[in-house]
């Protein structure tokens, strides 16, 4: 399960997607839209993705999955308008042991944040807005 989608993300579905009989640990992460940023109240936000975003997401997942400790990976990023509390990034990683699962999931999330060509447009309660992660 690897996708860039406008559909709501289901973290439990990502966890189910990585079930493996050899895995003793599944670590998941939900990046959730929060109601503030740098002391300002956020009303909602919108993510826009470059057409290559899903291919980049697959590349990132493949790099993390190449770790011999990793049994399975699922990762998705949502695009479009998101409300406070919506999941913007869902990730799950299965490994034999918990330390490896935590490390692999953290690496996956960090690499997605660093490499995925997705831009965030935040709209604030005071009527102002800003773009984040834009070149």
N, C-alpha and C positions, 0 to 999 in steps of 0.2 A: 504494500500500500504506500505509494508515493504519488502525491498530487499537489498541484496548485489549482485551487477551485474556489468558486463563489459559494458553494454549498457549506452549511454549518459543519464544523468539525466535531467528531465524536471521539474523545480520548479513549473511552472504553473499547471502541472498535479498533483503534490502533494497538491497544494492548492485546486484544484477541488475535490480531493479525500476526503477532510475533510469537505466539505459543509454539513451543518446541519441546519435545520430551527430554532433550538433553539440557535444557535451560533451567537452572535453579533460581534465576533472578530475572525479573522484568522491571525495568525502571522507565517511567514515563514522565513527560513534561507537557504542561499546557501553558502556553504564553497567552495570557488573558488581557483583554483591553481594560485598562484601569481608568479611574475617573479623574486623574490628575497627571501633570507632567511639569516638573520644575516649578512647583508652587502654583500652577494655573489649573483651573478646573476644565477638564476635557468633557465635551458633550458627546462626541462621536468621532470616528475616524474612517478613512477610506484608504485601502491599499490598492496600488496599481502595480502590475507586473509587466516586465519586458516579455516579449514572446518566447524568449529562451529560458524563462524562469523554471519551467518544469524540467527541462533537460539539465539545467544547472543543479536542481534539487536531486535529480537522479545521480549526477556525478558525485555530489557531496555524500549521498547515502552509500554509493559504491566505495568511496574512499574509506569511510568508517567501517563498512561491512567487510573490508579486506582484512581487518584485524582478526586473527585466528580465534580470538576469544568470543567474537560476536557471532551469535547464531542467527539472528534475524533483526531487521530494522523496518519500522514504518514511520513515515514522516509526511506531513502535509502543511501547506501554508494557505491561508484563506486570503482572497482578494475581494474587493467590493467594499460596500459600506458595512461597518461593524459598530455595534452598540457596546456600551459599557458592560463588561462581563462576558462578552463573546470570546471564544477561543480563536486566536489568530494563527497560532502555531501549535501543532500537536506532534509529539514524537514519542516513540517507544522503542526500546532496545532490549533484546534478550541475550543473556550470556549464562555461563555455568555458575558464576559466582557474583555476589552483589557488588563488590568493589569494582570489578570490570564493567558491570552494567552501569553503575553510576558514572564512571569515567567515560565510557563510550557514549552515553546519552548526553553528557555535558559537552563532549567534543562535537557530537552531531549538532546540537543546538548552536554552539559557538560558530561552527563552520557555516551553518545555514545563515545566521545573522551576518557573518562577514562576507559571504559570497553571493547570496541570492539577490538577483536584480529586482527587488520589490521596494516600492517607495510608499511612505506613509504620509497622508495628509490629515493633520489633526485640526479639529474645529473646537474652539474654546468657548466657554460660557459668556465671555465678554464680547463675542462676535468676531474676534480675530482668528486667524488660522496660520498654520505653518506646515511646510513640507520637511520631512525628516528622511535622512539617508538618500538625498538627491545629490547628484553630481553638480 
